[in-house]
Amino acid sequence: MARAAEPAGIAAGINQIEGYLLLQTERDAARERARRLTARLDWLTSAQRAEVERLYLQDQLAVTEQTLRKVVRRCEELRAEYQEVYRTLSRRLLLVCLLGAAALAGGFAAALTVR
């Protein structure tokens, strides 16, 4: 999503909503996986089934959190790398433009002195 024109507060709010929705989606998926797992364990009592589902859900959410933190960290690394590349390319482009302008000015000056 392009958010360059949005104020920082709005973008942060949208990011929070997206994060919340992502977490809720993962929580629902983890609950479903836990239910499918315990459904195959037909010897569990209701209390045991509930406990296994709770522990499975807790573990899955911890794995999700860890994975998301790694993704965020990598995104921040990539942003820093891309910003550095952008700065380098911007400086090079400015230098080329300045050299080109100087060459043009020198060419014009040489052409004017020849006449």
Summary of the structure (lengths in Angstrom):
residues: 115
radius of gyration: 28.9
end to end distance: 58.0
largest distance: 103.0
contacts: 243
relative contact order: 0.05
helix: 88%
strand: 0%
